[in-house]
Amino acid sequence: MAIPPPPYVPGHGLLKGKSVLITAAAGSGIGFATARRCAEEGCRALMLSDIHPRRLETAVAKLRAETGLADVYGKPCDVTVEAQVRALVAEADDKLTETDVLVNNAGLGGTRRVVEITDEEWHKVVDVSLTGTFRMTRAMLQRMQPRRRGAIVNNASVIGWRAQKSQAHYAAAKAGVMALTRCSALEAAEYGIRINAVAPSLAMHEFLSKASSVEFLEHLASREAFGRGAELWEVANVIVFLASDYASYLVGEVISVSSQHP
């Protein structure tokens, strides 16, 4: 029997005065939930990016209307294209008057057994989920390091630790995100910058529902201690915590947002 989620937690000003850039923030996934949470936690400005321009416009308008935060901006970006990454980071620094927080949320999955994965599919998943995170981190660190402040939060996955059939490409990419987080964090710490990551297990949203069968999602939910997947805002809460000054001594940590048991 599933234990229902707790009431939605109100904002406590964790990001008061900070500016935030979030990749893959359009639509109804973790990125948009995080953007909303950042606004509710008092951030002064938001820049959202996504590969879908029209969906991005809708997300920006929705956030402005529903949170009352006027300084919400959007810029399309494909994290597999270096020129677009550079342009996004530059515009974020301009529109936000310097970026305090980067949330690397862009990722790409898929369901395919190893013997069926083509080179093209493998490279695409790795390029978006791992190399895209690297590109964004590199570009942002080059701006944050001279300022000697900032925080970066990467979206990994528990699948980077746990084996699952038909997920080798995605799992390899997310394990790479974890390793990238740990190694880059040690370098960034020399400049007073913190890099950490979240590793969600099952977070329910419409794209997951479209990509997986009801039976499979119910099976995954049954493995969680609460008998349900995480609400998107429950994942966003941990991302906001890592971005905030409450996590001032966390460096290179990967926090599991999961109630899954063996």
Residue pairs with C-beta under 8 A, 6 or more apart in sequence:
1 227
2 221
2 226
2 227
2 228
3 226
3 227
3 228
4 228
5 228
5 231
5 234
8 233
9 233
9 237
10 40
11 37
11 40
11 41
11 42
12 41
13 41
13 42
14 41
14 42
14 240
14 241
14 243
14 244
14 245
14 246
15 38
15 41
15 42
15 43
15 101
15 240
15 243
15 244
16 41
16 42
16 43
16 44
17 42
17 43
17 44
18 43
18 44
18 100
18 101
18 243
18 244
19 43
19 44
19 45
19 46
19 47
19 92
19 96
19 97
19 98
19 99
19 100
19 101
20 35
20 38
20 43
20 45
20 46
20 47
20 96
20 99
20 100
20 101
20 102
20 103
20 243
21 46
21 47
21 48
21 49
21 88
21 89
21 92
21 96
21 99
21 101
21 102
21 103
21 140
22 31
22 34
22 35
22 38
22 46
22 47
22 48
22 49
22 102
22 103
22 105
23 31
23 49
23 50
23 77
23 79
23 88
23 103
23 104
23 105
23 106
23 132
23 136
24 31
24 49
24 50
24 51
24 79
24 105
24 106
24 107
25 31
25 32
25 34
25 35
25 48
25 49
25 50
25 56
25 59
25 105
26 32
26 48
26 50
26 52
26 55
26 56
26 58
26 59
26 74
27 50
27 52
27 55
27 59
27 206
27 207
28 205
28 206
28 207
28 232
29 105
29 205
29 207
29 232
30 105
30 155
30 200
30 203
30 205
30 232
30 235
30 236
30 239
31 48
31 50
31 103
31 105
31 106
32 59
32 63
32 232
33 232
33 233
33 235
33 236
34 103
34 105
34 235
34 236
34 239
34 240
35 46
35 48
35 59
35 63
35 72
36 63
36 66
36 67
36 233
36 236
37 233
37 236
37 237
37 239
37 240
38 46
38 101
38 240
38 243
39 46
39 63
39 67
39 68
39 69
39 72
40 67
41 240
41 244
43 69
43 101
44 71
45 69
45 71
45 72
45 73
45 95
45 96
45 97
46 63
46 69
46 71
46 72
46 73
46 96
47 72
47 73
47 74
47 75
47 88
47 91
47 92
47 95
47 96
47 99
48 56
48 59
48 60
48 63
48 72
48 73
48 74
48 75
49 56
49 74
49 75
49 76
49 77
49 88
49 106
50 56
50 59
50 74
50 76
50 77
51 76
51 77
51 78
51 106
52 76
53 76
56 74
56 75
56 76
57 74
59 74
60 72
60 73
60 74
63 69
63 72
64 70
64 72
71 95
71 96
73 91
73 92
73 95
73 96
75 87
75 88
75 91
75 92
76 84
77 84
77 85
77 87
77 88
78 84
79 85
79 106
79 128
79 132
79 133
79 135
79 136
80 127
80 128
80 131
80 132
80 135
82 135
85 132
85 135
85 136
85 139
86 139
88 136
88 139
89 99
89 136
89 139
89 140
89 143
92 99
93 99
93 143
98 143
98 147
99 140
99 143
99 144
99 150
100 149
100 150
100 151
101 150
101 151
101 152
101 153
101 243
102 136
102 137
102 140
102 150
102 151
102 152
102 153
103 152
103 153
103 155
103 239
103 243
104 132
104 133
104 136
104 137
104 152
104 153
104 154
104 155
104 177
105 155
106 128
106 129
106 132
106 133
106 136
107 128
107 129
107 132
107 155
107 157
107 173
107 174
108 124
108 125
108 128
108 129
108 170
109 125
109 129
109 167
109 170
109 211
110 121
110 125
110 169
110 170
111 166
111 167
111 211
111 212
112 121
112 166
112 169
113 165
113 166
113 168
114 168
117 168
117 169
121 169
122 169
125 169
125 170
125 173
126 169
126 172
126 173
126 176
128 173
129 170
129 173
129 174
129 176
129 177
130 173
130 174
130 176
130 177
130 180
133 154
133 177
133 180
134 180
137 152
137 154
137 180
137 184
137 195
140 150
140 152
141 152
141 184
141 187
141 188
141 191
141 193
144 150
144 152
144 188
144 191
144 193
145 188
145 191
145 193
148 191
148 192
148 193
149 192
149 193
150 192
150 193
150 194
151 193
151 194
151 195
151 196
151 242
151 243
151 244
151 247
152 184
152 188
152 193
152 194
152 195
152 196
153 195
153 196
153 197
153 198
153 239
153 242
153 243
154 177
154 180
154 181
154 195
154 196
154 197
154 198
155 177
155 197
155 198
155 200
155 239
156 174
156 177
156 178
156 181
156 197
156 198
156 199
156 254
157 170
157 171
157 174
157 177
157 199
157 200
157 201
158 199
158 200
158 201
158 256
158 258
158 260
159 167
159 170
159 171
159 174
160 171
160 174
160 175
160 176
160 177
160 178
160 199
160 254
161 175
161 178
161 199
161 256
162 260
163 171
164 171
174 199
177 197
178 197
178 199
178 254
181 195
181 196
181 197
181 252
181 254
182 252
182 254
183 252
184 195
185 194
185 195
185 196
185 251
185 252
186 251
186 252
188 194
188 195
189 251
189 252
194 242
194 247
194 248
194 250
194 251
195 251
195 252
196 242
196 247
196 250
196 251
196 252
196 253
196 254
196 255
197 242
197 253
197 254
197 255
198 235
198 238
198 239
198 242
198 254
198 255
198 256
198 257
199 254
199 255
199 256
199 257
199 258
200 230
200 235
200 257
200 258
201 220
201 224
201 229
201 230
201 256
201 257
201 258
201 259
201 260
202 217
202 220
202 221
202 224
202 229
202 230
202 258
202 260
203 229
203 230
203 231
203 232
203 234
203 235
203 257
204 217
204 229
204 230
204 231
204 232
205 232
208 217
209 217
217 229
220 229
221 227
221 228
221 229
223 260
223 261
224 258
224 259
224 260
224 261
225 259
225 260
225 261
226 259
230 257
230 258
230 259
234 257
235 257
238 255
238 257
241 247
242 250
242 253
242 255
